[in-house]
Amino acid sequence: MLHSLTCRGGMVSAPHHLAAQAGANVLRDGGNAVEAMVAAAAAIAVVYPHMNSIGGDGFWLIAEPGREPVAVRACGSAAGLASPGYYTDHGESVIPTRGPRAALTVAGAVGGWAEALAVAAPWGAALPLSRLLAEARDHAIAGVPVTRSQVALTAAKWGELAEVSGFAETFAPRGLPALHDTLSQPRLAVTLEQLGRAGLDDFYRGELARSLAADLESVGSPLRLADLQGYRAQRVAALSVDLSAGRVYNQPPPTQGVASLAILGVFDRLGVTQGDGFAHLHGLVESTKRAFLWRNAHVGDPEAMAARGSDPLVFLADASLDRQAARIDPARAAPWPQTALPGDTIWMGAADAQGRVVSYIQSIYWEFGSGIVLTESGVNWQNRGSSFTLAPGPNVLVPGRQPFHTLNPALARLKSGAVLAYGTMGGEGQPQTQAAVFTRHALFGQNLQAAISAPRWLLGRTWGDDSTNLKLESRFDPALVGALRAAGHDVQLVGDYDDMMGHAGAVKVHPSGVIEGATDPRADGICAGL
C-alpha cells in the first residue's frame, strides 16, 4: 500500500528533488511557504529546463488561514508588434511553434514571484531575495545531472530545435545528452545573481530587461523593451465551486481553470459512490467532454471574453452544472474528438508550519518553449503565444492580448477542515489528472500518495501525439477497459507509468497541523519535509 509522507514543520512537493530541497531549505531558514516556492521555482527552472524556465509564465494560489485564497496571474501578453499581419507578411498562415516568431509573449513568471512575495510581505520579516535564488544559481554554476525525461525529449524534439538560436549550445553542447551527463548554465547563473542583487523588477525595467529585449530583437522576435516595461503580474479573484467534499479553487481565464472546476462540479452531481470503477472513469471522462466543449468555445483573454459575454461564473453556476450533468449518459460515451491542447509545465506545492499553503504552476508551454536561448542572459524563452490563432475565434491574436493557458493550479478547502493544494503538468491532461487525484482522495478516501500513483487516463492529445482517443495506463483492470470499450470509448492502452499522464503532486495541511505530501512516480521529484 502506498502512503504519503507527513511532517509538521513545512513541506514542498516538486517533480525534481533538487527543487523540493531548495524550497525546504528556505523553510528551515525561517522562510514562509511563498518564499519556499520562489526558491523551488528558481531551482526547477535550472534543473528541469525541458519543462520550464524563468522565460515562462506562472500562476499562483496562496491560502492563508482564515482568509480567502489569493490568485496571482503571471502570464505575459502578446508583443505590440505581434498582429496577424506580422505573420502573414512573413508568409505564415499559422504562428510558428518554434524559433524567434514563436517567442511573441512577455515572460511573466519572474513578475509573479515578485507579486507573490508582496502577498506574503505582511507575514513577517522576509528572507533576502539573494537567499531565495542562491540554490538555483549554485546549480546553474556547478551543473546538474541530466534526467531521463530531458534526455528523451531533447532527442525527440531535436529536429525542431537543433537550429534554433542558442538551443544546441545550451542544452546539447557536446551533442545529444545522455543520462547522467552534467548540464551547467553559467550565463543563467549570472542572470540569477543579477536578479538577487538588483531585484526581480530588473527583469522588466532594468539592466537585465534591456539585455533581454536586445537579444530578443536580434534573433527576430517581435518582443521589444516596451513590452517588458509594460508588464505587471496581477492579483485576481480565484474561481471556485462548492462540492460535496468542500470548496475547490482554481485560476480564472485565460487559464483552463474553469474546465477543471466544471469537471468536478458536473461529476459531483452524478451520484458515483465508488472510485476506480466504470461509473467513476466514465463519469469523469464524460464530465471532461462537457467542460472542454465550453472551454474550447469560450476561454481566452478575459477582457475579450467579457466583451463577448462569455462569463465563467455563469458556466460554473449550479443551474449550469446541473444541465451539463443531465446531458451525460451513464452507460454510453458521447462522440469525440474535439480540439486538443498540448503543453509542458511543472506543478509544485508548499506549506509552512503556520498553515499557509501554495499551489503553483510554472511553464514555457511546449518542451523547451520556443527553443530560443538568449545570448547574454542564458534565458530560454517560452512559446506560449503560439497558442494564439490567426483566424477569428476566442483565442485570436491581438497585440497586448493574453493567450489561452493550459496552466491551472488547484486548491481546496475541505469540509474536514484540511487545505489541499494539488496539480500537475500535462497540457490537455491537467484538468483530467486533477479530477482523478481529487476524486480518489477527497471523495473516495484513497491515501494521497495512492491517489497520485494509481493508473490514470487521458482524453485527447498531449506530448505531440496526434490521436484524440481515450488513453489508459495498462495497469487498469482488463475488465474495466472492456466495459469502457463496450460503452463506446475509443480506448488505447499506454505504458504502466506513462509521462503523458503528467507529473502530479499534492500538499495537504490537516486541522491538527500535520502536513501531508505526495509526488508522482512518473517524475523525478520528492516531497521534502521538516
N, C-alpha and C positions, 0 to 999 in steps of 0.2 A: 504493500500500500504506500503510495506516495504522500508525503506530508510536507506542508510549507514550514518555513523557518519562523521562529519567534524571538523577540527581544523586547527590551523596554527603553533603551536609550536613544533609539533612532535607527532608521533603515533606508537603504537605497537599493532599488531594483533596476538593473540595466542589462541590455543584451551583450555588453562586453564587460568582463570582470574588472578591467583597469578603470573604467568609468565609474562603476559602482564603488570601487575602493576610493577613488578620488572624492566622491561625494561623502562617503562615510568618514573619511579623514577630516573633512571640514566639520562634520558633526562632532567629531572627537575634539576638535579645536574650539568648540563652543559655538559653531555656526548654526543657523536655523535651516529649515527644510528648503527654503528658496535658495539660500547661499550654497547648500549642498548640491542643489540641482544645477546651478550655474557652473559649479566646478565639474560636475559629471557631464554637462552638456559640452563644455570646452574640451574635456578629455576625450569624449567619444568622437568629437569632430576630428581628432588626431588619430585615434587608434582604430576607428571603424570608417575609413574615408569613403568606401564604396556606398555607404548608407547615408552619410550626412556630412555637413561641412559648416563652418562659420559663414560660408557664402550661400546659405539656405535660409529657410523660414522656420518659424516656431510658433507653437500655440500652448498656452498655459491655462490650467485650472488650479487655483490656490484656495484651499479651505482652511479657515481658522475657527477654532471652537466658538460657538455662539454667534457666528456671522455667516451670511450667505457667501458661497464661493465667488471669487473674483476671477473673471476670464480676461486673459491678455491675448490680443490678436497681434501677432508679429509677422505679418506677411506683407511683402512689398508689392507695389503697383507697377503697371507697365510703364516703360520709359515714355517720355514726352514725344520722342521721335517714332515710337512703335505704333504705327497705324497700319491698317490693311494695305494701304498703298505702298508703304515702305517695303512690304514683302512682295506684292505683285510687281513692283518696279524691279525687284531682283529676279523676276521670272518664277516666283514661287506661288503655288496655289494653296499650300498649307504652310504653317510655321514649322521650320526645321526643328527636329528634336535634339540635335547635337550641333556643336560649334557656336560661333560668336552670335549669330542671329537667334539662337535658342536662349541666349543669356539676355533676356529683354525685361526682366523684372528686378527691382531692388531686392537685395537680400535683407530680410527683416529680423533674423534670429538674434543678432547682437543687440539690436534695439529692444527686443523682447526681454533679453537678460536684464537690461537697464530698467525697464518698466517693472519687471517682477521684483527686482531689488528695491525699487521705490515702494511697491506694495508692502514689502517686509520692513521698511525703514522704521516704522513705529514700534517694532517688536523688541528693540534694544540695540545695544552697541553693535555695529557692523564690523565684520572682518574686512581687512583691506582687500580691494579688488585684486591686487597683485597676488595675494594668497589664494584667492579663488581660482586663478588662472595658472598657478605655479605648476601643478602636476601635468596639465596639458602641455605647457611649454617644455617641461623636462622630458616628456615622452616624445615630443617632436624633435628634440635635440638628440637624445640617446637612441631613438628608434624603437619600434615595437615589432614583435613577430607578426608576419602576415597571416591572417586567419584563412581557414578553409573556404569560407564564403567569398572572401576577397580574391583568392586565387581563382576560384571557379568563375566569378563574374568578370574579372579582368580578361580572362581567356574568352569567355562567351561574347563579350562586347568589344573585343579588340578591333574587329573590322570597322566598327562605328567610331572608335575613339582614338586609334593609333595616330592619326594625322591631325587631331585637334590640338590647338596651340597649348603647349605646356603639359599635356597629359602624359605622354610616354616618359618624358624627362623626370616627372614627379613620381609616377606610380609604377613604372617599369623601366628604371634607369639601366638595368643590365639585362633587359629582355623580360618576357613574361615572368611574373613572380612565381616562386614555388612555395609550398607550405614551409613555414618557419624561416623563410627569408626575413631579413630585418628591413623595415621601412623607416627611414628618417626624413624629416621635413624641416630643414634648418630655416628656410625662408618663413614658413608658418610660425616657427618658434619666435623669430624676431617680431612678427606681427602680434603674437600673443603678449610678448614682453612690452611692446608699444601700447597695447590696449590696457595692460595692467598699470602702466606708468601714466599715460595721458587720459585714460578714462574711455568708457565704451562709446561715448559720443564722437570720439575721434574717427570711428568707422564711417561716420556720415558727414561730419562737418569739420574735420581736422586734417592733419598731415596725411594720415592713412587714407582718408576719403579722396584726397587729391591724387594719391598714388593709385588707388583702385580705379578711379574714373579715367585716368590717363591710360592705364593698361587696358581697360575695357574698350575704350575708343580705338586704341591702336590695333587691337585684334579684329575689330569690326562689329562690336556690339553696339546697339542703339542707345545704351545707357550713357548718361553724362553726369557730371558733378552735380548739376541742379537737381537731378532725380534723387541722388543720395541726400542732398541737403534738405529736400522737402519731405523726407520720410520721418514718421514718428510711429512707434508702436502704440496701440490703443487698448485701454481698458473698456471692455464691452460687457453687456448683460449676457450671462450664460443662458442657454436654453435648458429647459427641464421638463420631465414628465413624471407624474406620480404613478407608481406601480404598486402591486400588492406587497412587494418587499421593501418599498421605500421610494425616495425621490432620487432620480438619476439626472445628472447634469452633463452637458456637452457644449461644444462651441457652436455659435450661430454661423450662418453663411458669411464668407464664401466657402466654408468647410461643409463636408457632408455629415456634420454632427446631427443635423435634423433627421437624416436617414437612420443613423444609429439609434436615436431615441425612438423613432417611429417603429423600427423593427421590434423593439422591446414592448412598446405600447400596444402594438397590434397583437403580438404573441401573448401578452398578458391577458388578453380577452378571449383566448381560445380554450381556456379551461384545461390545459395539459397539466397532468399531475405527476408525471414520472419522467426522469431525464434519460436521454440516450436511446429511447425507443423511437418507433416510427412517428408517433404523434409529435415528439419533440423536434426531430430533424425536419420532418415535412412541414411542421408548423412554422419553424424559423425560416426555412427556405422560401416558403410562400409569403411570409411576412416581409422578407427581404425584397421579393419581387414588387410588392405593393409600395414599399418605401422607395425603391430605386426608380420606379416609374415617375413618381413625383419629383425626386431629386434630379433625374435627367432632364425633365421638362422645365424645371424652375430655378435650380440653385446656380448662383454665380455671384457677381459683385452685389453686395447688399443694397446699395443705392439703386442699381439697375433693377433689382428685384422689387424694391418698393415702388418704383415708377410703374412697373407692370402689374402691381397688386398681388405679387406672389409673397404671401406672408407665412413664414414657417410656424408662427404661433397658431394660425388658423388651422394649418395642416395637423399640428400636434394636439389640437383641442379634442376633448373627449368624444364629441359627436363625430368628428372626422375619423378618429381611430376606430370608433365603433363601426362606421361604414366600411372602412378598409378590412376589418376583421370579418365582417359579414360576407365579403366577396371571396373569401378563401374556402375552397372545397376541402374538407378534412380528409378526403380519400384520393383526390386527383391533383396532379400538378398543372398549374396554369402554363400557357405557352410561354416560351422564352426562346431566343435571347433578346437582350437589349444591349445598348452601347456599354462597353466595359471601360474601366479606367485604371491604368497602371500606376505604379508609384513605388518609391523606395524611401524608407523612413526609419527612425528609431523612436520607441516609446520608453520613457523612464518614469519611475515614481519615487517619491521620497516622503518620509515622515520624521518628525523630530519628537523629542520627549515631551514637548508641550502640546502635542496632539495636532500640530499643523501638518497638512498633507498637500502634496503637489502631484499633479498629473501633467506630464509634459511630453510634447512631440516636437521633433526637430527633423527637417527633411531638405533634400535637394531635388526632390521629385523622382526622376529615374536614377538608376545606379550611376554614380559619378556625375549626376546632373548634366550640364551642358558639355562636360569634359574639359572646359576651359580652366586652366590653372594660370593665374595671373603672375607675371614675371617677377615683380618686386615683392609682393606680399605672400606668394605661395597659396593664395586662396582659390579653391575650386568653386566655381560659380554654378548656381542651380539652373535648371531648365524649366522651372515651374510655368513660365509664360507660354511654353509650347502647348499647354492645355487649352489656350485660347483657340477659337475658331476664326476664320476669315469670312465665313458666311454668317448671315443673321441667325441669332439664337440666343439662349440665355448666357452664353459664355463668349460672345463675340468680342474680338479685340478692339479696345478703345484706349488711347493714351491716358494714363493715370488710373485705369480701372484695375481692380483686383481680380486675379483669375480664380476659377474654381479650385478648391483644395480637397484632396482626399483626407488630409490630416484632421484628426478629431480625438483629442484626449478625453477620457471619460472619468467621472467621479460620481459616487453615490453616497447618500446619507440613508443608511438602512434603518428600518423600524426597530432593530435590535439596539440602536444607538451607535453602531460602528460606522466608520467612514472608510470607504473603499475607493482607492484610485486604481484604475486599470486601463490597459490599452495595448496597442500592437502596431507594428508596421504592416505593410502589405497592400496599399492602394485599395482596390476594389474589395479586398478581403477584410479591411479593418472593421467595418460595422458588423460583419458576419462573425469574426473571431470574438469581438466584444460581446456579441449576443451569446455565443457559445459559452464563454467564460462566466458571464454574469448569470445566465440562467442555471448553469450547472451548480454554481456556488450559492448564489443568493436565493434561488427558487427551489432547488432540489437538494441542497445540503452537502454537495461534494466538498471535500477538502480543497483549499485554494490551489495548492500545487497540482493535485489530481485533476482539477478542472482545466488547468492550463496544459498539462501533459497529455490529456486524453485525446483520442483521434479527432481531427477536425475536418471541415468541409469548406468548399469554396464554390459559389455560384458565379460564373463569369471568368473573365480573362485577367491574368496578372503575370508579372515577371516575364513579359514578352511573349507569352503563349497566346495564340490567336483563337483558341477554342473558347466557347462561351457556355459549356455544359456544366454539370454539377460534378465537381471533383471531390472524391472522398479518399482520405488516407486508408491504406489497405488493412489497418488494424480493426476496422469496423467488422462487426459480426456479419458473416455472409448472408444470414437470413434477413438482416435489416437492409443490406444492399439490394437483395432480391425484392423486398417489399417496396423499396423506393422505385426500382425499375418498373415494377408492376403498376405503380401509381402514375407512371408516365414521365418520371425523371430520367433525363439522359445522363446516366452515371458513368464516370470514368474513374478508375482506381489509380492512385498515385503512390508515392513512397510511404513508408511507415511513419517517418517524421520528416515531412517534406517542407523545404524552405518556402514554397509558395503559400503555405498556410500562415505565414507571418511569424514574428518573434514577439510573443505576448509576455506580459508581466503584470504584477499587481502588488500593492502595498495596502494593508488594512490596519486601522487603529481601532482596537476594541474599547468599549467603555471602561474597562479595567485599567487601561493604559498600555496593555500588551500590544506590541506591533507585530503583525504577521506579514510575511512576504513570500512571493513565488516568482520564478523566472522560467523561461521556456527552454526545454532541452533541444529545441531546434536551433538555438542561437549559441553564442559564446559567453553568456553572461552568468551573473550570480546575484544573490541578494546579500549585501554587506550590511551587517547589523552591529549595534553596540550593546 
